[in-house]
Amino acid sequence: MPQLVDGKWETGDVAASEMKNGAFHREPTSFRSWITADGSPGPEGQAAFPAEAGRYQLFVAFICPWASRTLMMRALKGLQDIVAVSISEPELGENGWTYQEPQDAGPRAGKIRYQHELYTASDPHYTGKVSVPVLWDRKQGRIVNNESADIIRILNTAFNHLTGDSQDFYPQSLRPVIDRWNAPIYDRVNNGVYRAGFARTQGAYEEAVTSLFGMLDTLEEHLSSNRYIAGTHFTEADIRLFVTLIRFDAAYHGAFKCNLRRLEDYPSLSNYLREIYQWPGIRETARIDHIKRGYYSIAHINPTLIVPLGPELDLDRPHDRERLAGEGVMAV
Ligand SMILES: N[C@@H](CCC(=O)N[C@@H](CS)C(=O)NCC(=O)O)C(=O)O
């Protein structure tokens, strides 16, 4: 994987630094500051920046499920006019994530063309992977946070006083339930598809795929009698699951060989997926064209780089989720 070494861009094998004995391990992230209404420390004492309209910007790629989580939360919380977005090209090339047009990153950083410029502006000696999403401070010209799990929690609360939106997708009372589901959904589903797709041994691949489909079976059963993961309330656990489900048949089934079953073959999971996809503002965060281009451009898993025409997806088909009690979200 091309990456920064002491602030210099080095090209190399995709994901090589994340491979151990033929199995893929995602690197931990390094910028973990917070944003709060008044700049007081974050929930675990993290250094925090104050919430201001127009000060922060998300640098994302539509292909990336972790980036999509942040776009979903931005849409659900009505932050479109408060937090700007820059969308990179879906292919991760020799220069890493690249913007078709130079992007205005604020007065200090000026225009940037590559994601790695955000990292070196924040830390001139940065060593490590350069990823999307990044939550960026335009004013100081540096990264606030590059961990999507943090970013969705920041967006969930930090700007409420500016928007008047008090929906809480990580409510105190449901945290134990949400946390309990988040862990296996991350390991076996969100990251499980990558462990399958990037495996370099038959054993690592089979372990990942078996675990993935075992978890999908569990989720299918759970969602046959629960509208959402935590019951009647839509929460961040649903956002985290949705981003993998929406990519499943379009990309993971083919490009990552996650093909024991299609998502379409799971009645509850596919209806659940369509309900959320059909909410206003969500489909704009789930660009199937970028997703297919992005995954099928990974040369070591698809050497011809041919992007398949199918499958035909019908995500606007009616869903049956009204049969279950649930509250959904406010209009977005
Ligand atoms: N922990 C990060 C992971 C983000 C991540 O791995 N993003 C991928 C794209 S889906 C990336 O940018 N990879 C670039 C690379 O591996 O060099 C998060 O959830 O925000």
The ligand as an ORCA input file, in Angstrom:
! r2SCAN-3c Opt
* xyz 0 1
  N     -10.115      3.252     10.928
  C     -10.405      3.932      9.749
  C     -10.219      3.036      8.558
  C     -10.449      3.761      7.287
  C      -9.915      2.973      6.095
  O      -9.283      1.909      6.264
  N     -10.167      3.513      4.895
  C      -9.659      2.884      3.692
  C     -10.659      2.992      2.565
  S     -12.080      1.991      2.780
  C      -8.443      3.638      3.229
  O      -8.461      4.839      3.154
  N      -7.380      2.923      2.894
  C      -6.210      3.549      2.371
  C      -5.018      2.686      2.535
  O      -5.193      1.574      3.081
  O      -3.944      3.114      2.150
  C     -11.824      4.460      9.840
  O     -12.746      3.677     10.113
  O     -11.998      5.647      9.680
*
